[in-house]
């Protein structure tokens, strides 16, 4: 529960920041998924992985998948 004063607020802010840091770590550690697709999904957009793979600037995971 969020509180507006005292240590409780700091604790909730810390928990939220840690959750965001974990999501960023998971994104950075993606091995088999298209990072562009994951990035766009975070902002509510979609992308077909093939569109990344065959674009002029594919992400590294898509390049590996084409080998």
C-alpha positions as CSV (number, residue, x, y, z in Angstrom):
1,X,0.0,0.0,0.0
2,X,1.3,3.4,-0.9
3,X,1.7,5.9,1.9
4,X,2.4,9.6,1.6
5,X,4.8,10.0,4.5
6,X,7.4,8.2,6.4
7,X,9.5,5.1,5.3
8,X,6.5,3.4,3.6
9,X,6.6,5.8,0.7
10,X,10.4,5.3,0.2
11,X,9.9,1.6,0.4
12,X,7.3,1.6,-2.3
13,X,9.4,3.8,-4.5
14,X,12.4,1.5,-4.0
15,X,10.3,-1.6,-4.8
16,X,9.1,0.1,-8.0
17,X,12.6,1.1,-9.0
18,X,13.9,-2.4,-8.4
19,X,11.0,-3.9,-10.5
20,X,11.9,-1.6,-13.3
21,X,15.6,-2.5,-13.0
22,X,14.7,-6.2,-13.2
23,X,12.6,-5.6,-16.4
24,X,15.6,-3.8,-17.9
25,X,17.9,-6.6,-17.0
26,X,15.6,-9.1,-18.5
27,X,15.5,-7.1,-21.7
28,X,19.3,-6.9,-21.9
29,X,19.6,-10.6,-21.4
30,X,17.2,-11.6,-24.1
31,X,18.9,-14.3,-26.2
32,X,16.2,-15.7,-28.6
33,X,13.6,-12.9,-28.9
34,X,13.7,-9.8,-31.1
35,X,14.7,-7.0,-28.8
36,X,13.1,-4.4,-31.1
37,X,9.8,-6.3,-30.9
38,X,10.0,-6.4,-27.1
39,X,11.0,-2.8,-26.9
40,X,8.0,-1.7,-29.1
41,X,5.6,-4.0,-27.1
42,X,6.6,-2.1,-23.9
43,X,5.2,1.0,-25.6
44,X,2.1,-0.7,-26.9
45,X,3.3,-1.1,-30.5
46,X,3.8,-4.3,-32.5
47,X,6.3,-5.6,-35.0
48,X,6.6,-8.8,-36.9
49,X,10.0,-10.3,-36.2
50,X,10.6,-10.9,-39.9
51,X,10.2,-7.1,-40.4
52,X,13.2,-6.6,-38.1
53,X,15.2,-9.5,-39.5
54,X,15.0,-8.2,-43.1
55,X,15.3,-4.5,-42.3
56,X,18.3,-2.4,-43.1
57,X,19.2,-2.3,-39.4
58,X,18.2,-5.6,-37.7
59,X,18.9,-6.1,-34.0
60,X,21.6,-8.6,-33.0
61,X,19.2,-11.4,-32.0
62,X,17.5,-11.3,-35.4
63,X,20.9,-11.4,-37.1
64,X,21.8,-14.5,-35.2
65,X,18.5,-16.2,-36.1
66,X,19.2,-15.7,-39.7
67,X,22.5,-17.6,-39.6
